[in-house]
Amino acid sequence: MSTPKNIKASDAKLAITQIKSTIGGKQNQKDTLRSLGLKHIGHTVVRTADAVTVGMINTVPHLVKVEEAK
């Protein structure tokens, strides 16, 4: 799994995939995944690695897999 801690903001595109459920998780973690655009396990979105996105990823690193988009 590629879940780097503390990703840095850049111009790169990131493919973010939800790999774990939010059941039993904190409300802010559920809200963060929803804000990223993730709706269910296995769902992938491509986002720019700006400061906001990087902050959201660093809030839920245990629930997502992050790869550089091609």
N, C-alpha and C positions, 0 to 999 in steps of 0.2 A: 504494500500500500504506500502511496505517496501522499503523506500528510505532513508536509513540512511545518514546523512551528515558526511563528512570526514571519510570515511572508512579507516581503517589502513591496511598497507601492512602486509601480513602473508603468510603461506603456504596453506591457505584454497582455495577451489574451489568456484567460484561465478557463479551463473546463472544470466545472465544479459538479460533483456527483454526490447525491445523498446516499450513504451506505448503511446508516442505522436509523431506527425508528425514533420518533420523538415521544412515544408513549412513556409516561413516567418522568419525562424531562421537565425542566423548569419552563415557565411560560415565556421568559425572554428568549430562550433557545428556540422554542417553537416559532416565535415571532421573527427571529433572525433568519431561520430557514425559509419562512414564507416571504420575507423581504428579498432574499436572494433569488426567489422565483422557484424554489424547490417544493414539490408537492407530495412526493412519495419516494420510497426507496427505489434506487435505480434511475431516478430522474436526473438528467444532466442539463446544465445551462452554461452558456459561454458569456463571461463578463470581462471587462477590462479591469486590470489590477490597479484600480485607483484606491485612494486612501479609505474611502467608505467601504468598498468591497473587501479590502484586505482586513479591515477592522471586524467586519461581520464574519469572515472566515476564521479569524483568530478567536472569535467568541465561541464557535462550535467546531473546533478541529477534530473532535472525536466522532462527529456525526457525518463528516464529509471527506471525500477524496478529491484532491486538487492536482490537476495536471496542466501543463502548458498546452494551450490549444494549437492545433496545427494550421 
